[in-house]
Amino acid sequence: LLVTNNWNEKMIPYTEIKNYALSFLFTHATDPNCPPFVKQGMVRLLSRVARLCRVSNGPDCAIMNDLSKMFETSVEHFILGMRILLDYVEEIVAKAGEVSFLHRRMFFYSDLTTILKFALESVRKYFSNMSSENDKLLLDSALELTVRCLTSPDADRTYDKDEMDLGRGLILAKWSPFITQMELIDMFIVMYGSLDAPISTRALTILLFISSLRPGMYRSIADFQNATKRIIMGIGQILKNRKELDNPNNLDIFCRFLSEFGQVCIIWKYIPKNECNEFIEMASSLTLAILRELEPPPNSVYHLLHFWCRLAVSEMGRGRSSPRSPDLQIVHEEIEEADDNLGDLYDVLERTLPAIVYTYITGRIECIQAAASGGADNPLEDIDSLENQLELIPILCTIRYEKIGGQLFEMIDHFYNVYEAAFSSSNQVQLEVLEMQIAWMIRLCSAIVGGHYTVRAGSFRSFDINPIIETTLQEGEELVDAELIGKVFRLMMLIQRRISVSNTQDKCDYRLELAVLTFLEKLKLGLLYVDRTLAEQKEDTGQIPEYLPSFLRRLVIRRPKPILTQDM
């Protein structure tokens, strides 16, 4: 820190410092008595001095020349050299914002490209000639460096749906000749299937990056289509064999792979129909297996739900309103360009989505039951993860909403009866578990109802008493919403009755109170939409439709007339 925080290339003998660090690391690479923190400190000193010298002087990536002898000496020296390069990449990534844009481009165009090429060449070399455990160690260190280069902030925008910025476009254009090669894709697919973690994890991460590249990064559209077919077939093999998916890191990356894999319609464009159906069935089997676990990884659950949402959105493109999520809107806008093979998608989703939603609901209810006895984490405690997952449920319900609604009605009626019996018998332990389960059900219902209504952007201003509210509901589905709302209100009245019976001495679980407040907040837009629609129908016909639940009929009858104007 004394040297690097007071850097002055004219006053500090940086060449001597660099040479000393290199000599020390080379000498002690195989020394078991050298403490690890000392080696790490010298690695950091060397990489930092190399970065500062790079900014001040060198037009070339001098550190590669400095480490050339280290890469040729022994396994330990090679791994240490890779650690130095990894730390150097960390340095130039972390400090890129502190230098001018010209220097930043110099870093990424020259240094990062040189290091990435060397890392990929090392991966090819040691994977093709792998014959011992030492080769695995060398391969793993080369893969680790490759992943770090590809996931540097200016290169990795896998999940950024905005327009590609100039910096990333130029970086990928320089990288595309050697990261879009077909044999490279095949190598990483074979590598994942033949080796264990962490090598398989790194290979899958690299495949995820390659799959995020746009068609313009390839030499031709034919190359892009060929690469896409190979990646899809590789994903299909992983789904079929579930190789290494018992590893949490692999599972998370693979689920993210499914969730973020370009246009979801691309599956139907590039592989035969029968293989498409098999692909979806295998994805469904994996999803159901994960959702049945008591403690599935939250991120993996979110990515899987997001994958099914992308499929559901492809059907929403057939006449439904577009979803609110920006990345799902992109899929919605691209449906018009989809192949006719999408005609078979509805039949597959009609069978699959209700089972996925039902398994997700029952799995979380069982998880809460297990959490009460200390056998699992309570999903109600992780609010961020809960809300991220629940905001996708309304999109999953767009297909066969009537069937999914019927399943929800049965569950809510079951909880109503069991809850009523529990507080009548004063079973306090059962009441606590039931209130947490009911809280989760009410949060689910609030997400479904609230997800069906949106306020058009720019129309909901403080002075606007008539915001434009839109819905994704199709004809007849509003009755399912109305019935769902009615059953939740019935549950709420039962909760109130329980408090009244105890003369307000017994309070319900605070999570149940929060869930009720969330439901009322989400219901607000739905009531505004229903209120306006029914008011228009009443003006046209002079009467309120008979099919409405009694509470909505009373709401419309008692609806106060607005007395404020926009001028006021």
C-alpha positions as CSV (number, residue, x, y, z in Angstrom):
1,L,0.0,0.0,0.0
2,L,2.8,2.4,0.8
3,V,4.2,1.9,-2.7
4,T,1.0,1.8,-4.7
5,N,-0.9,4.5,-2.9
6,N,2.0,7.0,-3.4
7,W,2.8,5.9,-7.0
8,N,5.3,7.9,-8.9
9,E,7.0,6.1,-11.7
10,K,9.8,8.7,-11.8
11,M,10.7,8.3,-8.1
12,I,9.8,4.6,-7.3
13,P,12.0,1.9,-8.8
14,Y,9.0,-0.1,-10.1
15,T,11.2,-2.4,-12.2
16,E,13.1,-3.5,-9.2
17,I,9.9,-4.0,-7.2
18,K,8.3,-6.0,-10.0
19,N,11.4,-8.2,-10.5
20,Y,11.7,-8.8,-6.8
21,A,8.1,-10.0,-6.5
22,L,8.5,-12.2,-9.6
23,S,11.7,-13.7,-8.2
24,F,10.2,-14.3,-4.8
25,L,7.1,-16.0,-6.2
26,F,9.1,-18.1,-8.6
27,T,11.4,-19.3,-5.9
28,H,8.7,-20.1,-3.4
29,A,6.1,-21.5,-5.7
30,T,6.9,-25.1,-4.5
31,D,7.9,-24.1,-1.0
32,P,5.4,-25.7,1.5
33,N,6.8,-23.6,4.4
34,C,5.9,-20.2,2.8
35,P,2.7,-19.0,4.4
36,P,-0.2,-18.6,1.9
37,F,-0.9,-15.0,3.0
38,V,2.7,-14.1,2.1
39,K,2.3,-15.5,-1.4
40,Q,-1.1,-13.7,-1.8
41,G,0.5,-10.4,-0.7
42,M,3.3,-10.7,-3.2
43,V,0.8,-11.7,-5.9
44,R,-1.2,-8.6,-5.1
45,L,1.9,-6.4,-5.1
46,L,3.0,-7.8,-8.5
47,S,-0.4,-7.4,-10.2
48,R,-0.8,-3.8,-8.8
49,V,2.6,-2.7,-9.8
50,A,2.1,-4.3,-13.3
51,R,-1.2,-2.4,-13.6
52,L,0.3,1.0,-12.6
53,C,3.2,0.4,-15.0
54,R,0.7,-0.5,-17.7
55,V,-1.2,2.8,-17.3
56,S,2.0,4.8,-17.3
57,N,4.2,3.1,-19.9
58,G,3.8,-0.1,-21.7
59,P,2.0,-0.5,-25.0
60,D,2.0,-4.3,-24.6
61,C,0.8,-6.7,-22.0
62,A,4.2,-7.0,-20.4
63,I,3.0,-9.2,-17.6
64,M,2.5,-12.1,-20.1
65,N,6.2,-11.9,-21.1
66,D,7.2,-11.7,-17.4
67,L,5.3,-14.9,-16.6
68,S,6.4,-16.9,-19.6
69,K,9.1,-18.8,-17.7
70,M,6.7,-19.6,-14.8
71,F,4.2,-21.3,-17.2
72,E,6.9,-23.7,-18.5
73,T,8.4,-24.8,-15.2
74,S,6.1,-27.0,-13.1
75,V,2.4,-27.6,-12.2
76,E,2.8,-25.4,-9.1
77,H,4.4,-22.6,-11.1
78,F,1.7,-22.7,-13.8
79,I,-1.1,-22.5,-11.2
80,L,0.6,-19.7,-9.4
81,G,1.1,-17.9,-12.8
82,M,-2.6,-18.2,-13.4
83,R,-3.3,-16.8,-10.0
84,I,-1.2,-13.8,-10.8
85,L,-3.1,-13.2,-14.1
86,L,-6.4,-13.7,-12.3
87,D,-5.4,-11.0,-9.7
88,Y,-4.2,-8.8,-12.6
89,V,-7.6,-9.0,-14.2
90,E,-9.2,-8.2,-10.9
91,E,-7.0,-5.1,-10.7
92,I,-7.7,-3.7,-14.1
93,V,-11.5,-4.4,-13.7
94,A,-11.7,-2.8,-10.2
95,K,-9.6,0.3,-11.2
96,A,-10.9,0.8,-14.7
97,G,-13.2,3.6,-13.6
98,E,-10.2,5.5,-12.1
99,V,-8.4,5.9,-15.5
100,S,-9.3,7.6,-18.7
101,F,-11.6,6.0,-21.2
102,L,-8.7,5.6,-23.6
103,H,-6.7,3.6,-21.0
104,R,-9.7,1.6,-20.1
105,R,-10.2,0.6,-23.8
106,M,-6.5,-0.3,-23.9
107,F,-6.9,-2.6,-20.9
108,F,-9.8,-4.5,-22.3
109,Y,-8.8,-4.5,-26.0
110,S,-5.3,-5.6,-25.4
111,D,-4.6,-7.1,-22.0
112,L,-7.9,-8.9,-21.4
113,T,-7.9,-10.2,-25.0
114,T,-4.4,-11.5,-24.7
115,I,-5.1,-13.1,-21.4
116,L,-8.4,-14.7,-22.6
117,K,-6.7,-16.1,-25.7
118,F,-3.9,-17.6,-23.5
119,A,-6.5,-19.1,-21.1
120,L,-8.6,-20.7,-23.9
121,E,-5.5,-22.1,-25.5
122,S,-4.5,-23.6,-22.1
123,V,-8.0,-25.1,-21.7
124,R,-7.8,-26.7,-25.1
125,K,-4.3,-28.0,-24.4
126,Y,-5.0,-29.6,-21.1
127,F,-8.4,-30.9,-21.8
128,S,-7.4,-32.7,-25.1
129,N,-4.3,-34.2,-23.4
130,M,-5.7,-34.8,-19.9
131,S,-4.2,-38.0,-18.4
132,S,-3.6,-37.2,-14.7
133,E,-4.8,-35.3,-11.7
134,N,-2.2,-32.6,-12.4
135,D,-3.8,-32.0,-15.8
136,K,-7.2,-31.5,-14.0
137,L,-5.6,-28.9,-11.7
138,L,-4.0,-27.1,-14.7
139,L,-7.3,-27.2,-16.6
140,D,-9.3,-25.9,-13.6
141,S,-6.9,-22.9,-13.2
142,A,-7.2,-22.1,-16.9
143,L,-11.0,-22.3,-16.7
144,E,-11.1,-20.1,-13.7
145,L,-9.2,-17.4,-15.5
146,T,-11.4,-17.8,-18.6
147,V,-14.6,-17.3,-16.6
148,R,-13.2,-14.2,-14.9
149,C,-12.3,-12.6,-18.2
150,L,-15.7,-13.4,-19.6
151,T,-17.6,-12.1,-16.5
152,S,-15.7,-8.8,-16.3
153,P,-18.3,-5.9,-16.0
154,D,-17.7,-4.5,-19.5
155,A,-17.9,-7.9,-21.2
156,D,-20.6,-9.7,-19.3
157,R,-24.0,-8.1,-19.9
158,T,-25.8,-11.5,-20.1
159,Y,-28.8,-10.3,-18.2
160,D,-28.8,-6.7,-19.4
161,K,-31.7,-6.2,-21.9
162,D,-30.8,-2.6,-22.8
163,E,-29.0,-1.7,-26.0
164,M,-25.5,-3.0,-26.2
165,D,-23.1,-0.2,-25.3
166,L,-20.1,0.8,-27.5
167,G,-17.5,-0.6,-25.1
168,R,-19.1,-4.1,-24.9
169,G,-19.7,-4.2,-28.6
170,L,-16.1,-3.5,-29.4
171,I,-14.8,-6.0,-26.9
172,L,-17.0,-8.8,-28.1
173,A,-16.3,-7.9,-31.7
174,K,-12.6,-8.4,-30.9
175,W,-13.3,-11.7,-29.1
176,S,-15.9,-13.2,-31.4
177,P,-13.4,-14.9,-33.8
178,F,-12.1,-17.2,-31.1
179,I,-15.1,-17.5,-28.7
180,T,-17.7,-18.4,-31.4
181,Q,-15.9,-21.4,-32.8
182,M,-18.0,-24.6,-33.1
183,E,-15.3,-26.9,-31.7
184,L,-15.1,-24.6,-28.7
185,I,-18.8,-25.0,-27.9
186,D,-18.6,-28.8,-28.4
187,M,-15.5,-29.0,-26.1
188,F,-17.3,-27.2,-23.2
189,I,-20.4,-29.4,-23.7
190,V,-18.3,-32.6,-23.5
191,M,-16.3,-31.1,-20.6
192,Y,-19.4,-30.6,-18.6
193,G,-20.6,-34.1,-19.2
194,S,-17.3,-35.8,-18.5
195,L,-15.9,-34.0,-15.5
196,D,-17.1,-33.1,-12.0
197,A,-17.4,-29.7,-10.3
198,P,-15.8,-27.2,-10.1
199,I,-14.7,-27.9,-13.7
200,S,-18.2,-28.7,-14.9
201,T,-19.5,-25.5,-13.2
202,R,-17.0,-23.3,-15.0
203,A,-17.7,-25.0,-18.4
204,L,-21.4,-24.4,-17.9
205,T,-20.8,-20.7,-17.1
206,I,-18.8,-20.3,-20.3
207,L,-21.6,-21.9,-22.3
208,L,-24.0,-19.5,-20.7
209,F,-21.9,-16.6,-21.8
210,I,-21.6,-17.9,-25.4
211,S,-25.4,-18.5,-25.6
212,S,-25.9,-14.8,-24.7
213,L,-24.0,-13.5,-27.8
214,R,-26.1,-11.9,-30.5
215,P,-26.2,-13.1,-34.1
216,G,-24.1,-10.2,-35.2
217,M,-21.2,-11.6,-33.2
218,Y,-20.9,-14.6,-35.5
219,R,-19.5,-14.6,-39.0
220,S,-22.8,-15.5,-40.5
221,I,-26.4,-16.3,-39.6
222,A,-25.7,-19.9,-40.5
223,D,-22.9,-20.0,-37.9
224,F,-25.3,-18.6,-35.3
225,Q,-27.9,-21.1,-36.1
226,N,-25.4,-23.9,-36.0
227,A,-24.1,-22.8,-32.6
228,T,-27.6,-22.4,-31.2
229,K,-28.5,-26.0,-32.3
230,R,-25.4,-27.4,-30.6
231,I,-26.1,-25.5,-27.4
232,I,-29.8,-26.6,-27.3
233,M,-28.8,-30.2,-27.9
234,G,-26.3,-29.9,-25.1
235,I,-28.9,-28.5,-22.7
236,G,-31.2,-31.3,-23.7
237,Q,-28.6,-33.9,-22.8
238,I,-28.1,-32.3,-19.4
239,L,-31.8,-32.3,-18.8
240,K,-32.0,-36.0,-19.9
241,N,-29.1,-37.2,-17.8
242,R,-29.2,-34.5,-15.0
243,K,-25.4,-34.9,-14.8
244,E,-23.9,-32.9,-12.0
245,L,-27.3,-31.1,-11.3
246,D,-27.1,-32.3,-7.7
247,N,-24.4,-29.7,-7.2
248,P,-26.1,-26.4,-6.1
249,N,-23.8,-24.2,-8.2
250,N,-24.4,-26.3,-11.3
251,L,-28.1,-26.3,-10.7
252,D,-28.3,-22.5,-10.2
253,I,-26.3,-21.9,-13.4
254,F,-28.3,-24.4,-15.4
255,C,-31.6,-22.9,-14.3
256,R,-30.3,-19.5,-15.2
257,F,-29.3,-20.9,-18.5
258,L,-32.9,-22.0,-19.2
259,S,-34.2,-18.7,-17.9
260,E,-32.0,-16.4,-20.0
261,F,-31.5,-18.5,-23.2
262,G,-32.1,-15.9,-25.9
263,Q,-35.5,-16.0,-27.5
264,V,-37.5,-18.8,-26.0
265,C,-39.1,-19.3,-29.4
266,I,-35.6,-20.2,-30.7
267,I,-36.1,-23.8,-29.4
268,W,-39.0,-24.3,-31.8
269,K,-37.1,-22.8,-34.7
270,Y,-34.0,-25.0,-34.7
271,I,-35.0,-28.4,-33.4
272,P,-37.8,-30.9,-34.6
273,K,-41.2,-30.8,-33.0
274,N,-40.9,-34.2,-31.3
275,E,-37.6,-33.1,-29.8
276,C,-39.2,-29.8,-28.7
277,N,-41.9,-31.6,-26.8
278,E,-39.4,-34.0,-25.2
279,F,-37.3,-30.9,-24.2
280,I,-40.3,-29.3,-22.5
281,E,-41.3,-32.5,-20.8
282,M,-37.8,-33.0,-19.4
283,A,-37.8,-29.3,-18.2
284,S,-41.1,-29.9,-16.6
285,S,-39.9,-33.0,-14.8
286,L,-36.8,-31.1,-13.5
287,T,-39.0,-28.2,-12.3
288,L,-41.5,-30.4,-10.5
289,A,-38.6,-32.3,-8.8
290,I,-37.1,-29.1,-7.5
291,L,-40.4,-27.6,-6.4
292,R,-41.2,-30.7,-4.4
293,E,-38.0,-30.2,-2.2
294,L,-38.5,-28.8,1.2
295,E,-35.8,-26.2,0.7
296,P,-35.2,-25.7,-3.0
297,P,-32.5,-23.0,-3.9
298,P,-34.5,-19.7,-4.1
299,N,-32.6,-18.5,-7.1
300,S,-33.1,-21.8,-9.0
301,V,-36.8,-21.7,-8.3
302,Y,-37.0,-18.1,-9.6
303,H,-35.1,-18.9,-12.8
304,L,-37.2,-22.0,-13.5
305,L,-40.4,-20.0,-13.0
306,H,-39.0,-17.3,-15.2
307,F,-38.3,-19.9,-17.9
308,W,-42.0,-21.1,-17.8
309,C,-43.1,-17.5,-17.9
310,R,-41.2,-16.9,-21.1
311,L,-43.1,-19.9,-22.6
312,A,-46.4,-18.5,-21.3
313,V,-45.6,-15.1,-22.7
314,S,-45.2,-16.7,-26.2
315,E,-48.8,-17.6,-25.9
316,M,-49.8,-14.2,-24.5
317,G,-48.6,-12.9,-27.8
318,R,-51.8,-14.3,-29.3
319,G,-54.1,-11.5,-28.4
320,R,-53.3,-10.9,-24.7
321,S,-51.8,-7.7,-23.3
322,S,-48.1,-7.6,-22.8
323,P,-46.6,-8.3,-19.4
324,R,-45.0,-5.7,-17.2
325,S,-41.6,-7.3,-16.9
326,P,-39.2,-5.6,-19.4
327,D,-37.4,-8.8,-20.4
328,L,-40.7,-10.6,-20.9
329,Q,-42.0,-7.8,-23.0
330,I,-39.1,-8.4,-25.4
331,V,-40.3,-12.0,-25.8
332,H,-43.8,-10.7,-26.3
333,E,-42.8,-8.3,-29.1
334,E,-40.8,-11.0,-30.9
335,I,-43.7,-13.5,-31.0
336,E,-44.8,-12.2,-34.4
337,E,-41.6,-13.5,-35.9
338,A,-41.9,-16.9,-34.3
339,D,-42.2,-20.1,-36.4
340,D,-45.5,-21.9,-37.0
341,N,-44.2,-24.6,-34.7
342,L,-45.4,-22.5,-31.8
343,G,-48.9,-23.7,-32.6
344,D,-48.1,-26.9,-30.6
345,L,-46.8,-25.0,-27.6
346,Y,-50.2,-24.3,-26.2
347,D,-51.1,-28.0,-25.9
348,V,-47.9,-28.6,-24.0
349,L,-48.3,-25.7,-21.7
350,E,-51.9,-26.5,-21.1
351,R,-50.8,-29.8,-19.6
352,T,-47.7,-28.5,-17.8
353,L,-48.4,-25.1,-16.2
354,P,-51.3,-26.0,-13.9
355,A,-49.1,-28.9,-12.4
356,I,-46.2,-26.6,-12.0
357,V,-48.2,-23.9,-10.2
358,Y,-50.0,-26.5,-8.0
359,T,-46.7,-28.1,-7.1
360,Y,-45.1,-24.7,-6.3
361,I,-48.0,-23.9,-4.0
362,T,-48.1,-27.2,-2.1
363,G,-44.3,-27.3,-1.9
364,R,-44.2,-23.9,-0.1
365,I,-47.1,-24.9,2.2
366,E,-45.2,-28.1,3.2
367,C,-42.0,-26.0,3.7
368,I,-43.9,-23.8,6.2
369,Q,-45.1,-26.9,8.0
370,A,-41.5,-28.1,8.2
371,A,-40.2,-24.7,9.3
372,A,-42.5,-24.8,12.3
373,S,-40.6,-27.8,13.6
374,G,-37.2,-26.4,12.6
375,G,-36.8,-28.7,9.6
376,A,-36.6,-25.9,7.0
377,D,-36.4,-22.1,6.5
378,N,-39.6,-20.3,6.5
379,P,-40.2,-18.8,3.0
380,L,-42.2,-16.0,4.6
381,E,-39.0,-14.7,6.2
382,D,-37.2,-14.0,2.9
383,I,-39.5,-11.2,1.6
384,D,-37.4,-10.3,-1.4
385,S,-37.1,-13.8,-2.7
386,L,-40.8,-14.4,-2.0
387,E,-41.9,-11.3,-3.9
388,N,-39.6,-12.0,-6.9
389,Q,-41.1,-15.5,-7.2
390,L,-44.7,-14.4,-6.7
391,E,-44.6,-11.7,-9.3
392,L,-44.2,-14.4,-11.9
393,I,-47.2,-16.4,-10.8
394,P,-49.9,-14.3,-12.6
395,I,-48.0,-14.9,-15.9
396,L,-48.0,-18.6,-15.3
397,C,-51.7,-18.5,-14.6
398,T,-52.5,-17.0,-18.1
399,I,-53.0,-20.5,-19.5
400,R,-55.8,-22.6,-17.9
401,Y,-56.5,-19.9,-15.3
402,E,-59.9,-21.5,-14.6
403,K,-58.3,-24.8,-13.7
404,I,-55.6,-23.2,-11.5
405,G,-58.3,-21.0,-9.9
406,G,-60.3,-24.2,-9.1
407,Q,-57.3,-25.6,-7.3
408,L,-56.9,-22.4,-5.3
409,F,-60.5,-22.4,-4.3
410,E,-60.2,-26.0,-2.9
411,M,-57.1,-25.1,-1.0
412,I,-58.6,-21.9,0.5
413,D,-61.8,-23.8,1.5
414,H,-59.6,-26.4,3.1
415,F,-57.7,-23.9,5.1
416,Y,-61.0,-22.1,6.1
417,N,-62.4,-25.3,7.5
418,V,-59.2,-26.4,9.3
419,Y,-58.6,-22.9,10.7
420,E,-62.1,-22.7,12.0
421,A,-61.9,-26.1,13.7
422,A,-58.5,-25.2,15.2
423,F,-59.5,-22.0,16.9
424,S,-62.7,-23.6,18.1
425,S,-60.6,-26.3,19.9
426,S,-58.0,-23.7,21.0
427,N,-55.2,-25.7,19.5
428,Q,-52.5,-23.0,19.7
429,V,-49.7,-24.9,18.1
430,Q,-51.8,-25.8,15.1
431,L,-53.1,-22.2,14.9
432,E,-49.6,-20.8,14.6
433,V,-48.7,-23.1,11.7
434,L,-52.1,-22.5,10.0
435,E,-51.8,-18.8,10.2
436,M,-48.4,-18.9,8.5
437,Q,-49.7,-21.1,5.8
438,I,-52.8,-18.9,5.3
439,A,-50.5,-15.9,5.2
440,W,-48.6,-17.4,2.3
441,M,-51.8,-18.3,0.5
442,I,-53.1,-14.7,0.9
443,R,-49.8,-13.4,-0.4
444,L,-50.1,-15.7,-3.4
445,C,-53.7,-14.5,-4.1
446,S,-52.7,-10.9,-3.8
447,A,-49.9,-11.5,-6.3
448,I,-52.3,-13.2,-8.8
449,V,-55.0,-10.6,-8.5
450,G,-52.6,-7.6,-8.4
451,G,-50.7,-9.0,-11.4
452,H,-53.7,-8.8,-13.7
453,Y,-54.0,-5.1,-13.6
454,T,-51.6,-2.3,-14.6
455,V,-51.7,1.5,-14.8
456,R,-50.6,2.8,-18.1
457,A,-47.3,4.6,-17.8
458,G,-47.8,8.3,-17.3
459,S,-51.5,8.2,-16.6
460,F,-51.4,7.9,-12.8
461,R,-50.7,11.4,-11.6
462,S,-51.6,13.0,-8.4
463,F,-54.2,15.2,-10.1
464,D,-55.7,12.5,-12.3
465,I,-58.8,11.0,-10.7
466,N,-59.3,8.7,-13.8
467,P,-56.0,6.8,-14.4
468,I,-56.0,4.4,-17.4
469,I,-56.0,0.9,-16.0
470,E,-55.5,-2.1,-18.2
471,T,-55.9,-5.9,-17.5
472,T,-54.4,-9.1,-18.9
473,L,-57.6,-11.0,-18.1
474,Q,-59.5,-12.7,-20.9
475,E,-63.3,-12.9,-21.2
476,G,-64.7,-15.1,-18.4
477,E,-61.5,-15.0,-16.3
478,E,-62.7,-12.0,-14.3
479,L,-65.2,-14.4,-12.6
480,V,-62.3,-16.5,-11.4
481,D,-60.7,-13.3,-9.9
482,A,-64.0,-12.3,-8.3
483,E,-64.4,-15.7,-6.7
484,L,-60.8,-15.7,-5.5
485,I,-61.3,-12.3,-4.0
486,G,-64.5,-13.4,-2.3
487,K,-62.8,-16.4,-0.7
488,V,-60.0,-14.4,0.6
489,F,-62.4,-11.9,2.2
490,R,-64.2,-14.9,3.7
491,L,-60.9,-16.0,5.2
492,M,-60.3,-12.4,6.5
493,M,-63.7,-12.4,8.2
494,L,-62.9,-15.7,9.9
495,I,-59.7,-14.2,11.2
496,Q,-61.6,-11.2,12.5
497,R,-64.1,-13.6,14.2
498,R,-61.3,-15.5,15.9
499,I,-60.0,-12.2,17.3
500,S,-63.5,-11.2,18.4
501,V,-64.1,-14.5,20.2
502,S,-61.0,-14.0,22.3
503,N,-62.0,-10.5,23.2
504,T,-59.0,-9.1,21.3
505,Q,-56.7,-10.9,23.7
506,D,-55.4,-13.2,21.0
507,K,-53.7,-11.7,18.1
508,C,-53.0,-13.5,14.9
509,D,-49.4,-14.0,13.5
510,Y,-47.9,-10.7,12.4
511,R,-47.1,-12.3,9.0
512,L,-50.7,-12.9,8.5
513,E,-51.5,-9.3,9.2
514,L,-48.9,-8.2,6.7
515,A,-50.3,-10.5,4.1
516,V,-53.8,-9.1,4.6
517,L,-52.5,-5.6,4.1
518,T,-50.6,-6.6,1.0
519,F,-53.7,-8.2,-0.4
520,L,-55.7,-5.0,0.2
521,E,-53.0,-2.9,-1.5
522,K,-52.9,-5.2,-4.5
523,L,-56.7,-5.3,-4.7
524,K,-56.9,-1.5,-5.1
525,L,-56.1,-1.5,-8.8
526,G,-58.5,-4.4,-9.5
527,L,-61.3,-2.6,-7.7
528,L,-60.7,0.6,-9.6
529,Y,-60.8,-1.4,-12.9
530,V,-63.9,-3.3,-11.9
531,D,-65.6,-0.1,-10.5
532,R,-65.0,1.7,-13.8
533,T,-66.1,-1.2,-16.0
534,L,-69.2,-1.8,-14.0
535,A,-70.1,1.8,-13.9
536,E,-69.9,1.9,-17.7
537,Q,-72.1,-1.2,-17.9
538,K,-74.6,0.3,-15.5
539,E,-74.8,3.5,-17.5
540,D,-75.4,1.5,-20.7
541,T,-77.9,-1.1,-19.3
542,G,-79.3,0.7,-16.2
543,Q,-78.5,-2.3,-13.9
544,I,-75.6,-4.2,-12.3
545,P,-74.7,-7.6,-13.8
546,E,-76.3,-10.4,-11.8
547,Y,-73.2,-12.7,-12.0
548,L,-71.2,-10.5,-9.7
549,P,-70.4,-11.7,-6.1
550,S,-72.6,-9.9,-3.5
551,F,-69.7,-7.9,-2.0
552,L,-68.8,-6.4,-5.5
553,R,-72.5,-5.6,-6.1
554,R,-72.7,-3.8,-2.8
555,L,-69.4,-2.0,-3.6
556,V,-70.8,-0.7,-6.9
557,I,-74.1,0.3,-5.4
558,R,-72.4,2.3,-2.6
559,R,-69.7,3.7,-4.9
560,P,-69.4,7.4,-4.0
561,K,-69.5,9.8,-6.9
562,P,-66.3,11.8,-7.4
563,I,-66.8,15.5,-6.5
564,L,-63.3,16.7,-7.4
565,T,-62.4,17.9,-10.8
566,Q,-59.0,18.0,-12.5
567,D,-59.0,21.8,-12.1
568,M,-59.7,21.6,-8.4
